[in-house]
Amino acid sequence: MQDDDKPAPPRFRPVPWSGLETPADVELWIAEHDLSLQEHIAKNETGYGVCFRLAEGGEIYMQTTQDGALILDVTPDAEWVAPLIMAAARVDEAPQGRLWVLPDDKLVQLMIGLSGLIASSILVVGHDFGLRRRMGAW
């Protein structure tokens, strides 16, 4: 039971990042991440995914969707990473705004490319991930 004066402890805590160097490393991370989501996210919750805090500044929020999309929400402080995302995803242009929608088959290449830049990761719930904008566009 919590005292009314004490805030509830944070639900999720940042986890220091250890680099992913091979596709097998990424596949293992994906499996562990999926298990963690299944254990900690309730069925009625939305906007869940992972937030990567970059060592040089900024954050990238990532969510995979059931329809085969990889959604990245790149904060303004992390815009410097756009050329790497473009190279890993093999796209010619960055999107307008901060929301990237990529096919989920780009996840392994993206994670290998970003891995050396990530300081920590943390599960997130309730993040927008541009859901309202996507629903209007699809």
C-alpha positions as CSV (number, residue, x, y, z in Angstrom):
1,M,0.0,0.0,0.0
2,Q,1.3,3.5,-0.9
3,D,1.2,6.5,1.4
4,D,-0.6,9.4,-0.3
5,D,2.5,11.5,0.2
6,K,4.8,9.1,-1.7
7,P,4.7,8.8,-5.5
8,A,4.3,5.3,-6.9
9,P,7.6,3.9,-8.0
10,P,8.1,4.0,-11.8
11,R,6.5,1.1,-13.6
12,F,9.5,0.5,-15.9
13,R,13.2,1.4,-15.4
14,P,15.8,2.1,-18.0
15,V,18.1,-0.9,-18.9
16,P,21.7,-0.2,-19.9
17,W,22.2,-1.2,-23.5
18,S,24.6,-3.9,-24.5
19,G,25.5,-3.8,-28.2
20,L,23.9,-6.0,-30.9
21,E,26.5,-7.1,-33.5
22,T,24.9,-9.9,-35.4
23,P,21.5,-10.8,-36.7
24,A,21.4,-13.6,-34.1
25,D,22.0,-11.0,-31.4
26,V,19.0,-9.0,-32.7
27,E,16.8,-12.0,-32.9
28,L,17.6,-12.9,-29.3
29,W,16.9,-9.2,-28.2
30,I,13.5,-9.3,-30.2
31,A,12.5,-12.6,-28.4
32,E,13.4,-11.2,-25.0
33,H,11.7,-7.9,-25.7
34,D,8.5,-9.7,-26.9
35,L,8.5,-11.8,-23.7
36,S,8.9,-8.7,-21.6
37,L,6.0,-7.0,-23.3
38,Q,3.8,-10.0,-22.8
39,E,4.7,-10.2,-19.1
40,H,4.3,-6.5,-18.3
41,I,1.7,-5.0,-20.7
42,A,-2.0,-5.5,-20.1
43,K,-4.2,-6.5,-23.0
44,N,-6.2,-3.2,-22.7
45,E,-3.1,-1.0,-22.9
46,T,-2.1,0.9,-26.0
47,G,0.9,2.8,-27.2
48,Y,3.3,0.2,-26.0
49,G,6.8,-0.3,-27.3
50,V,10.4,0.6,-26.4
51,C,12.2,3.8,-26.0
52,F,15.9,4.0,-26.9
53,R,17.8,6.8,-25.3
54,L,20.7,7.7,-27.5
55,A,24.1,8.3,-26.0
56,E,24.6,11.5,-28.0
57,G,21.2,12.8,-27.2
58,G,17.6,12.2,-28.1
59,E,15.2,9.3,-28.0
60,I,13.7,6.9,-30.5
61,Y,10.4,5.3,-29.6
62,M,9.7,2.1,-31.5
63,Q,6.7,0.0,-32.0
64,T,5.9,-2.9,-34.3
65,T,2.4,-3.4,-35.5
66,Q,0.4,-6.5,-36.4
67,D,0.0,-5.3,-39.9
68,G,3.8,-5.5,-40.6
69,A,4.9,-2.0,-39.9
70,L,7.7,-0.7,-37.8
71,I,6.9,2.7,-36.3
72,L,9.7,5.0,-35.2
73,D,9.0,8.3,-33.4
74,V,12.3,10.2,-33.5
75,T,12.4,13.1,-31.0
76,P,13.8,16.4,-32.3
77,D,17.0,15.9,-30.2
78,A,17.6,12.6,-32.2
79,E,17.1,14.0,-35.7
80,W,20.8,13.6,-36.2
81,V,20.3,9.9,-36.6
82,A,18.1,10.2,-39.7
83,P,20.9,9.3,-42.2
84,L,21.5,6.1,-40.4
85,I,17.8,5.1,-40.4
86,M,17.7,5.9,-44.1
87,A,20.7,3.8,-44.8
88,A,19.5,0.8,-42.7
89,A,16.0,1.0,-44.1
90,R,17.2,1.7,-47.6
91,V,14.9,4.7,-48.1
92,D,15.8,7.8,-50.1
93,E,14.2,10.5,-48.0
94,A,13.3,11.1,-44.4
95,P,9.6,11.6,-43.7
96,Q,8.0,14.9,-43.0
97,G,7.9,15.2,-39.2
98,R,9.2,12.8,-36.7
99,L,7.2,9.7,-37.5
100,W,8.8,7.0,-39.6
101,V,6.8,4.1,-40.9
102,L,8.9,1.2,-42.3
103,P,8.3,-2.4,-43.2
104,D,9.1,-4.6,-40.2
105,D,11.6,-6.6,-42.3
106,K,14.0,-3.6,-41.7
107,L,14.1,-4.2,-38.0
108,V,17.3,-6.4,-37.9
109,Q,19.3,-4.0,-40.1
110,L,18.0,-1.0,-38.1
111,M,18.9,-2.5,-34.7
112,I,22.4,-3.4,-35.8
113,G,22.9,0.1,-37.2
114,L,21.5,1.8,-34.1
115,S,23.0,-0.5,-31.5
116,G,26.3,1.4,-31.0
117,L,24.4,4.7,-30.5
118,I,22.0,3.5,-27.8
119,A,22.7,4.2,-24.1
120,S,19.7,2.5,-22.6
121,S,16.2,1.2,-23.4
122,I,13.0,1.3,-21.5
123,L,9.5,-0.2,-22.1
124,V,6.8,2.4,-22.7
125,V,3.0,2.4,-22.5
126,G,0.6,5.1,-23.6
127,H,2.9,6.6,-26.3
128,D,1.0,8.1,-29.2
129,F,3.1,6.5,-32.1
130,G,1.0,8.7,-34.4
131,L,-2.0,6.4,-34.2
132,R,-4.5,9.1,-34.9
133,R,-2.5,10.4,-37.9
134,R,-2.0,6.8,-39.3
135,M,-5.7,5.9,-38.9
136,G,-6.7,8.9,-41.0
137,A,-4.1,8.0,-43.7
138,W,-4.8,4.3,-44.0
